Amino acid sequence: MLLALIPYFRIPHYEPFEGLVLDSWAVLVAIAFIVGMEVARARGIRLGLEVRDIVDGSVVTVGMGFLVGHLVHVLAYNPDTYREEGILSLLKFWGGFSSTGGLIGAVIGCVLFYKLIRKRPFWIHADTITYGFPFGFFFGRMGCFTAHDHIGKPSHFFLAVDFPDMGPRHDLGLEEGLWVLGIAAIFFALRNRPFRPGFHVGLFALLYSPVRFGLDFLRNTDLQGADIRYAGLTFAQWSCIAFAVAGAAVLAWIRTHQPLIDPRAPREPATA
């Protein structure tokens, strides 16, 4: 039997001013945003896209992701909080965040920005932002790991964390983060391959969804605050089913509706 490889740790937080706390989660999430945007920006330059469109689109996409991620955290995962505090719980944006809700919000933000706020060719811009996403998302998940936000079921898996008073358990922030890093590696390996705009959107959904779906079966059910199940599945699992179907539909649709692009060929800036 394999024993837990990773000892429990807690990284001290820093409070430069009263009421302002900097912890490992906040720092790594900030790094995640910077890394993801910079990778997308570099990809956009290579494809002849305007830097401003990629940067501004990334800000709106991520901002909407945090907004919807918080709403999902309250309404889908902690409805008792909403019943007790009402709308105030929705306004406490620092009070929790759902990564699955964040993905839903990111889709909404991307559509709003490139379809309404600043109309640009949607699929090439959405694809470019999605290309950079797993590079940043890895650091975000490492933030969850350092904060131990997602304690799973008891386990002797070699990546389990030896939690005090609980023994070894899955740490799902770490395990999901490692798979997201794998997706980033796949994207990087395909960086020079001809593609159709929307390819990385569909591929990310198909690669991420089944693994996340399976990992949610490892979430704890014996600790306070365990995730609510809907017909036996978490909100994230139901969302992953929708993501997988959408990803497959996107990949099928772009085969006949989007041109093949060679990222190695110089291109003129895209126009609306």
Steps between C-alpha positions, in 0.01 A plus 500: 500500500634844405524752781431870469802666347422861586508625860245758603624859485355845553657808340482806727305799371620859493294801605669817370205715611217439741226315316720418200622142515734349244511123509633232269162459327470870413860523378477190284164606352659834405789312340247279320333802342832650390636174357179411318466846349865518395486161329181605320654836409808332350275261308290790377805689373609191313157474337492867404238605754494837672664482844242739646216272395658197666593682822167680542309187407697301757419753774126490426501121465679445830298767677173341395644163601559622855154658517309193383737272692401672822129488419522126430699448821218655701190384313604149391744397772392701805127578467467511880726805500269673257193409704664641813662815359297568186644721230785604731656157448510566125680830555778349712722422202782395731278236660569209266539404138397204285745412224225340294290811538809693400521306173133574429557867577809507278295374205237768567765771533676397180175500302395838642833662422559376146135496392369818665757719676768491232391301199782289365521163321381288791651156454860603435499728806322249724741232381802716580381574854420131552848405380651701787245392758647167624845657543347745747240266646778273623626773734145568616459136595834508678354785703215270599755231588708728724182611677366140515162625383387167355552220750390168355428152625746298712761341277844342487558629147861613473390862438276506807572760766543385860252735669529544878230317695358357175784299352578475129237634265471605139581867444296568189657837433833328442360211298292720271790743464729225375248403230458866398879516467473198272247685283737796480776263387272360228414850381867592491587185305233595241600867481644475146229274358243647259167544680150631451388787727308342786721192508653578841158591639358161408815307588526655846137412574551139390828454688400675822142380546539122545792534742324762710184288489694205642689702760175624651423144609805538727355801683439440867154413626588470869618851587302811581429703188503202265370585153129473432402229251225535244364157397825352626736738316662830594424821314845470343426151369178610335690795353772268369240299310384823334860609434587169335194511273572863410867423433413215266245722322757778453759263354243357261370843398838661426592223254258647249468861616852621584809531279820310569769733638873437505642679807845502338383714209505880534150647506340841478315625811148358517208730419139482613 
